[in-house]
Amino acid sequence: MHPSLKALYHAMRRPLEVRRRIRGRDNVVSLGRGILRRVRVDIEGDGNTVRFEDGTIIEGLFIRIRGDGHRLTVGRGTYMHETRIFFEDRAGCIAIGRDAWLNDSSVSSVEGCPVEIGRGCLIAEETDIRTSDSHSIIEADSGRRINPPGAVRIGEYVWIGKGAAVLKGVRIGSGSIIGMRSLVTRDIPERCVSAGTPARVLRQGVTWDWEKLPVDADPKVPGDGA
C-alpha cells in the first residue's frame, strides 16, 4: 500500500457505508475488511461474484451488474474514489490488482470480454476503460457487424492521465504512461510515453514514480517502495 494510503486508512474510523440491491440467484458479494464509504452494489442476474481483498479504501464506488456469470475482483491496498464499474451481457470479468489507484473513472466489461488492471496502476480522473462500443456498426451492403468487442489488458504500474479513453482490444505494457485526453486504440509497449488521438508512442525506455523526485535523481524501477 502506498504510504499516503496507509495514513488515510488508519485515520478513517467509520468504515462501512454500503448499499446493496441484488436481484437474482447465487450471487456472491464479499467486500473484505477495509474502509468502505459510499459503496453501491446493484445486481440483476444470476451467478455473479464480487470479491474484494482486505485493506481496500473506497470513497465512492458504484458497481452495476446486468446479466449472469460476471466476476469482479479487487486486490489488497487498492484505492477507489468515485469510481464506476459496469457489467453487461454474460460472463464478463474485471480484475484490479493490488495497490491500484482509480480516481473518478469508469471501467466496463461488455460482451464477455475481460478487463485486467495490473498491480500499482494509477488511473486518473475521467478515464474510461471499455471492452465494447456498446452499439453495433453495420456494413451497409452485407449487414455484417464490423465493430467486435475485445479484451483490455493493462500491465503493472501503468499511469493513465486525466480524461484518457482505453478502448476495446488494447494491451498496455507495464510501466508505461498514457498522456491526458489520449484515445488508446492500439497496443502500447511497456515503459514508454504515449499520447494523442489516437495515442502514439512519443518516447521509449522510461518509467515513472509516485513521488515528485528531484530532476537529477536516479530513476527507479516502477513500484519500488510501494
C-alpha positions in Angstrom: 0.0 0.0 0.0 1.3 3.5 -0.9 2.5 5.4 2.2 -0.1 8.1 1.8 -2.9 5.5 1.7 -1.6 3.9 4.9 -2.1 7.2 6.8 -5.5 7.6 5.3 -6.5 4.0 6.2 -5.6 4.5 9.8 -7.2 7.9 10.0 -10.7 6.8 9.0 -12.9 5.5 11.8 -16.3 5.0 10.0 -15.5 2.0 7.8 -18.9 0.8 6.4 -21.3 2.7 4.2 -22.6 0.0 1.8 -25.9 -0.2 0.0 -26.9 -3.4 -1.9 -29.6 -4.1 -4.3 -29.4 -7.7 -5.5 -32.0 -9.5 -7.7 -31.3 -13.0 -8.8 -29.9 -16.3 -7.6 -26.4 -17.5 -6.5 -24.8 -14.0 -6.4 -21.9 -13.6 -4.0 -20.7 -10.2 -2.7 -17.7 -10.2 -0.4 -16.2 -6.8 0.2 -13.5 -7.8 2.6 -12.3 -5.8 5.6 -11.4 -2.3 4.5 -12.7 1.3 4.5 -15.9 1.3 2.5 -17.7 4.6 2.1 -20.5 5.4 -0.4 -20.4 2.0 -1.9 -23.4 0.9 -4.0 -23.8 -2.6 -5.5 -26.7 -3.1 -7.9 -27.1 -6.6 -9.4 -29.7 -8.1 -11.7 -28.8 -11.6 -12.7 -27.6 -15.0 -11.6 -24.2 -16.4 -10.5 -22.3 -13.1 -10.3 -19.3 -12.7 -8.0 -17.8 -9.6 -6.4 -14.8 -10.1 -4.2 -12.5 -7.6 -2.5 -9.3 -8.5 -0.7 -8.9 -6.9 2.7 -7.3 -3.5 3.1 -9.1 -1.6 0.3 -10.0 2.1 0.7 -13.2 3.0 -1.1 -14.6 6.6 -1.1 -17.4 6.4 -3.6 -18.0 3.3 -5.8 -20.9 2.2 -8.0 -21.0 -1.4 -9.2 -23.7 -2.1 -11.7 -24.1 -5.7 -13.0 -26.6 -6.8 -15.6 -26.6 -10.4 -16.7 -25.2 -13.7 -15.5 -21.8 -15.1 -14.6 -19.8 -11.9 -14.2 -16.8 -11.6 -11.9 -15.2 -8.6 -10.2 -12.0 -9.0 -8.1 -10.2 -6.1 -6.4 -6.8 -6.6 -4.8 -5.5 -5.6 -1.4 -4.5 -2.0 -0.8 -6.4 -0.6 -3.8 -7.9 2.9 -3.5 -11.0 4.0 -5.4 -12.6 7.4 -5.4 -16.0 8.0 -7.2 -15.4 5.0 -9.5 -17.9 3.3 -11.7 -17.8 -0.4 -12.7 -20.3 -1.8 -15.2 -21.0 -5.3 -16.5 -23.4 -6.2 -19.3 -24.4 -9.4 -21.2 -22.8 -12.6 -19.8 -19.5 -13.9 -18.3 -17.6 -10.6 -18.0 -14.6 -10.2 -15.8 -12.8 -7.2 -14.3 -9.7 -7.9 -12.3 -8.0 -5.0 -10.5 -4.6 -5.8 -9.0 -3.2 -4.9 -5.6 -2.2 -1.3 -4.7 -4.0 0.2 -7.7 -5.5 3.8 -7.6 -8.6 4.7 -9.5 -10.0 8.2 -9.3 -13.4 9.2 -10.7 -13.0 6.7 -13.6 -15.2 4.2 -15.3 -14.5 0.5 -16.2 -16.8 -1.6 -18.3 -16.8 -5.3 -19.2 -19.3 -5.9 -22.0 -20.0 -8.9 -24.3 -18.0 -11.3 -22.1 -14.6 -9.6 -22.7 -12.4 -9.1 -19.6 -10.6 -6.1 -18.3 -7.3 -6.6 -16.4 -5.7 -3.7 -14.5 -2.3 -4.6 -13.0 -0.8 -4.0 -9.7 0.1 -0.5 -8.7 -1.6 1.3 -11.7 -2.6 4.9 -11.4 -5.8 5.7 -13.2 -6.6 9.4 -13.2 -10.0 11.1 -13.1 -12.4 11.0 -16.1 -10.6 7.9 -17.5 -12.9 5.5 -19.5 -11.9 1.8 -20.0 -14.2 -0.3 -22.0 -14.3 -3.6 -24.0 -17.1 -2.7 -26.4 -18.7 0.2 -28.2 -22.0 -1.0 -26.7 -23.7 -0.4 -30.0 -23.3 -2.1 -33.4 -21.7 -0.6 -36.5 -23.2 -2.4 -39.6 -21.7 -2.7 -43.0 -24.4 -1.4 -45.3 -24.0 -3.9 -48.1 -23.7 -7.1 -46.1 -25.5 -6.3 -42.9 -22.5 -7.6 -41.0 -21.4 -6.1 -37.8 -17.9 -4.7 -38.1 -17.0 -3.5 -34.6 -16.4 -6.6 -32.5 -15.6 -6.3 -28.7 -12.2 -7.1 -27.3 -10.4 -7.6 -24.0 -8.4 -4.8 -22.4 -5.2 -5.7 -20.5 -3.3 -3.1 -18.6 0.1 -4.2 -17.2 1.6 -3.4 -13.8 2.4 0.2 -12.7 0.8 1.9 -15.7 0.0 5.6 -15.2 -3.1 6.8 -17.2 -3.6 10.5 -17.3 -6.8 12.5 -16.8 -9.5 12.1 -19.4 -8.0 9.3 -21.3 -10.0 6.6 -23.0 -8.8 3.0 -23.4 -10.9 1.1 -26.0 -11.6 -2.5 -26.8 -8.9 -4.9 -27.7 -6.0 -2.9 -26.3 -2.9 -4.0 -24.3 -0.8 -1.5 -22.4 2.6 -2.7 -21.3 3.9 -2.5 -17.7 5.5 0.8 -16.6 4.0 2.9 -19.4 2.5 6.4 -19.2 -0.6 7.5 -21.2 -1.0 11.3 -21.6 -4.0 13.3 -20.7 -7.0 13.1 -23.0 -5.4 10.4 -25.1 -7.5 7.9 -27.1 -5.8 4.5 -26.9 -7.0 2.4 -29.8 -4.0 0.1 -30.3 -1.4 -1.8 -28.2 1.2 0.3 -26.3 4.5 -1.4 -25.4 6.0 -1.4 -22.0 8.0 1.5 -20.5 7.0 4.2 -22.9 5.2 7.5 -23.0 2.2 7.6 -25.3 -0.2 10.4 -26.0 -2.6 11.8 -28.7 -5.8 11.0 -30.5 -5.2 8.3 -31.4 -2.4 7.7 -28.9 1.1 7.0 -30.3 4.4 6.3 -28.7 6.4 9.5 -28.1 9.3 8.1 -26.1 10.6 4.7 -25.1 12.8 3.4 -22.3 11.1 5.4 -19.5 9.4 4.7 -16.2 7.6 6.8 -13.5 7.3 7.2 -9.7 4.5 8.2 -7.4 6.8 10.8 -5.8 8.0 14.1 -7.2 11.7 13.3 -7.3 14.4 15.8 -7.9 15.2 16.2 -11.6 18.7 14.9 -11.1 17.6 11.8 -9.1 18.5 8.3 -10.2 15.5 6.6 -11.9 13.6 3.9 -10.1 12.0 0.7 -11.3 8.2 1.0 -11.3 6.7 0.1 -7.9 9.9 0.5 -5.9 8.9 1.3 -2.3 5.2 0.7 -2.9 
